Every structure is written in C-alpha cells, then in structure tokens.
Amino acid sequence: MYDRTKSFMTIVVIMIVIVSLISNGYSFYGQNFNYYIEAFSQVNPTYQPHYGYIQPQVVDGFTEKPIEGAAVVIPELGKKFMTNAQGLTPAIWVPIIEDAHYKDILPKTWGEVTLIVYKEGYVDYVLFHTHIWENQSRKGPRILLFPKSRGEVSDPMAIVESPHRLWVRQLVEKFKR
C-alpha cells in the first residue's frame, strides 16, 4: 500500500509542477513558440490565385477571315493552343500576374501576358502586355496575321497593348502636381 501511495503522490507532485510552470508562462516548445503560432495563424489557408480567361482570335490581316490551325503560345504558362475553324483558341485560364514594376508607383488592376502567334505562310506575331482581367472572360484580342512575301524573310510583327486610358490618366495626375 505504501508503494501505491508513494506513486500516487509522485504523480500529483509532477502534475502540480507542470500546471504551475504552464500557468507562469513556461513553454515546452521554446521561448518563441507563441510567436510562431501567431505568425502562422495569419496565413490564409483558403488562398486562391486570382485568374481570368482569354480567348484570342486569329484572322487574316487582309481578308479578316478566321485562320484555322494557328498556334498561340503564352510563354508565362509554357503552353501552346491551336485555333479552330472560327480562328478561336479554347478559353484559356490565366493567373493574374502582378506587374511588379508599377507596384509602388500605381498598381495595375489587371494582369498581363505575352501572346506569340504563328502559322505557316504568315508573318509571326507577338503581342506584349495582353490584358487579363480578374474573374472575367475576354473574347479576344483579335490577332491579324499577314501573309509572308514569297522568298523574303520577315521579322516578327511586335505589338504592345497599351494600358487602359483611365489608368494612364491616374498615372499622369499622380505625378503632374
């Protein structure tokens, strides 16, 4: 009986010590454990990337007839899409990529990607800064491919999609003062 009482008393003493240590702020996980818990509790576990859809259309630059079988490459995705008989790609899911260059100047409310378009017999085409709007489907842009001249080597046609006029106006007003 003495051994049982001694064992019971030992357990009670250990429990009292543990409870008093915890109540006085002692942590078994190190002094920074509460800071770790606080930091990770602020991470949003349900974060979903922002995205939009784009559906470019490729047409002949002179006749404006749809071009079937043109390749549309989005380097930011590392993917290639082909046009159908209407000159359209499938609707392409594109994450919104923030333009870090303007982040501290005047953040853009849209993402931008590059489109590289080519088809045998036509001049290659590159559209820089193609707008992707969050949670929206963009039917376009409309890409005009022009036939290659026979026997000539053509440089790719390089086009830049300019920022939205309202954003440009805000940028000017911000720095006009």
Legacy VTK file of the C-alpha trace (Angstrom):
# vtk DataFile Version 3.0
C-alpha trace
ASCII
DATASET POLYDATA
POINTS 177 float
0.000 0.000 0.000
2.904 2.306 0.786
4.234 1.961 -2.795
0.836 2.835 -4.259
0.546 5.963 -2.127
4.106 6.962 -2.999
3.412 6.506 -6.748
0.171 8.469 -6.482
1.877 11.313 -4.586
4.688 11.412 -7.179
2.151 11.801 -9.987
0.296 14.540 -8.077
3.546 16.458 -7.432
4.595 16.181 -11.108
1.146 17.402 -12.230
1.326 20.372 -9.818
4.786 21.301 -11.134
3.626 21.070 -14.772
0.484 23.130 -14.119
2.440 25.802 -12.230
5.067 26.009 -14.990
2.426 26.407 -17.689
0.431 28.960 -15.708
3.619 31.024 -15.220
4.285 31.167 -18.972
6.804 28.364 -19.401
6.630 26.711 -22.806
7.930 23.245 -23.559
8.368 24.286 -27.217
10.868 27.093 -26.700
10.503 30.769 -25.959
9.332 31.730 -29.465
6.570 29.138 -29.786
3.754 31.649 -29.261
5.277 33.926 -31.915
5.301 31.027 -34.381
1.667 30.244 -33.665
0.712 33.910 -34.132
2.652 34.219 -37.404
1.214 31.078 -38.984
-2.335 31.780 -37.826
-2.319 34.848 -40.086
-1.585 32.784 -43.205
-4.778 32.426 -45.261
-5.229 28.680 -45.782
-8.008 29.249 -48.338
-5.943 31.481 -50.664
-6.911 31.024 -54.277
-4.852 32.581 -57.047
-6.538 35.364 -58.987
-7.289 34.465 -62.580
-9.156 35.424 -65.701
-9.894 33.902 -69.089
-8.766 34.925 -72.543
-9.831 33.599 -75.952
-7.719 35.087 -78.740
-8.993 35.048 -82.319
-6.589 34.837 -85.272
-7.674 36.209 -88.648
-6.067 37.004 -92.000
-4.811 40.589 -91.979
-6.204 41.385 -95.450
-9.438 39.384 -95.684
-10.199 39.164 -91.944
-11.230 35.535 -92.450
-10.541 33.230 -89.492
-7.322 31.231 -89.635
-7.652 27.631 -88.519
-4.614 25.824 -87.115
-2.666 28.888 -85.954
-0.562 28.360 -82.835
-0.998 30.754 -79.902
1.730 30.437 -77.277
1.594 32.021 -73.816
5.196 31.863 -72.550
4.180 32.717 -68.981
2.173 29.482 -68.927
4.583 27.486 -71.061
1.624 26.302 -73.175
0.535 26.352 -76.806
-3.071 26.495 -78.024
-4.417 25.926 -81.543
-7.187 27.881 -83.263
-10.373 26.234 -84.580
-12.297 26.924 -87.807
-13.518 30.256 -86.357
-9.918 31.271 -85.629
-10.537 30.992 -81.866
-8.484 29.220 -79.241
-10.314 27.485 -76.419
-10.994 29.759 -73.438
-7.641 29.865 -71.634
-7.421 30.058 -67.841
-4.684 32.563 -66.970
-3.484 33.506 -63.474
-3.245 37.236 -62.838
0.450 38.072 -62.663
1.103 41.345 -60.831
3.300 43.846 -62.658
5.965 44.452 -60.010
7.362 47.410 -61.967
4.296 49.522 -61.115
3.547 48.007 -57.702
4.843 51.029 -55.756
4.016 53.632 -58.430
0.382 52.932 -59.355
-0.658 49.262 -59.176
-2.438 47.909 -62.215
-5.821 46.263 -61.695
-5.199 43.638 -64.359
-2.584 41.049 -65.223
-0.553 40.853 -68.401
0.765 38.023 -70.549
2.575 37.696 -73.861
0.999 36.070 -76.921
3.201 34.567 -79.634
1.155 33.645 -82.719
2.370 31.793 -85.797
1.105 29.854 -88.791
2.960 28.527 -91.818
2.809 31.078 -94.653
2.200 34.056 -92.344
4.458 36.576 -90.589
4.976 35.665 -86.927
3.225 37.952 -84.445
3.953 38.849 -80.814
1.532 40.800 -78.619
3.148 42.108 -75.438
1.238 43.145 -72.294
-2.019 41.428 -73.261
-4.564 42.366 -70.577
-6.122 39.701 -68.365
-8.889 40.969 -66.069
-9.602 39.145 -62.820
-12.697 36.888 -62.891
-13.581 37.978 -66.429
-13.614 36.225 -69.779
-12.102 38.217 -72.603
-13.171 37.236 -76.111
-10.094 38.431 -77.939
-7.783 40.058 -78.672
-8.188 39.789 -82.415
-4.827 38.976 -83.991
-4.271 39.938 -87.651
-1.693 37.725 -89.369
-0.343 38.896 -92.715
0.852 36.531 -95.441
4.622 36.301 -95.956
6.016 37.668 -99.177
7.460 34.884 -101.312
11.152 34.393 -100.952
11.539 37.048 -98.234
12.469 36.541 -94.610
10.215 38.598 -92.351
10.869 39.772 -88.826
8.066 39.023 -86.365
5.453 41.737 -86.009
5.739 43.131 -82.457
2.700 44.881 -80.976
2.248 46.301 -77.451
-1.196 46.533 -75.878
-1.276 49.866 -74.095
-2.627 50.275 -70.554
-6.251 51.272 -70.077
-6.803 55.016 -70.645
-8.249 55.575 -67.139
-5.144 54.047 -65.539
-2.927 56.233 -67.744
-4.916 59.303 -66.689
-4.489 58.401 -62.998
-0.746 57.917 -63.507
-0.374 61.330 -65.133
-2.467 63.064 -62.471
-0.475 61.446 -59.673
2.810 62.875 -60.930
1.558 66.082 -62.564
1.477 68.076 -59.326
LINES 1 178
177 0 1 2 3 4 5 6 7 8 9 10 11 12 13 14 15 16 17 18 19 20 21 22 23 24 25 26 27 28 29 30 31 32 33 34 35 36 37 38 39 40 41 42 43 44 45 46 47 48 49 50 51 52 53 54 55 56 57 58 59 60 61 62 63 64 65 66 67 68 69 70 71 72 73 74 75 76 77 78 79 80 81 82 83 84 85 86 87 88 89 90 91 92 93 94 95 96 97 98 99 100 101 102 103 104 105 106 107 108 109 110 111 112 113 114 115 116 117 118 119 120 121 122 123 124 125 126 127 128 129 130 131 132 133 134 135 136 137 138 139 140 141 142 143 144 145 146 147 148 149 150 151 152 153 154 155 156 157 158 159 160 161 162 163 164 165 166 167 168 169 170 171 172 173 174 175 176
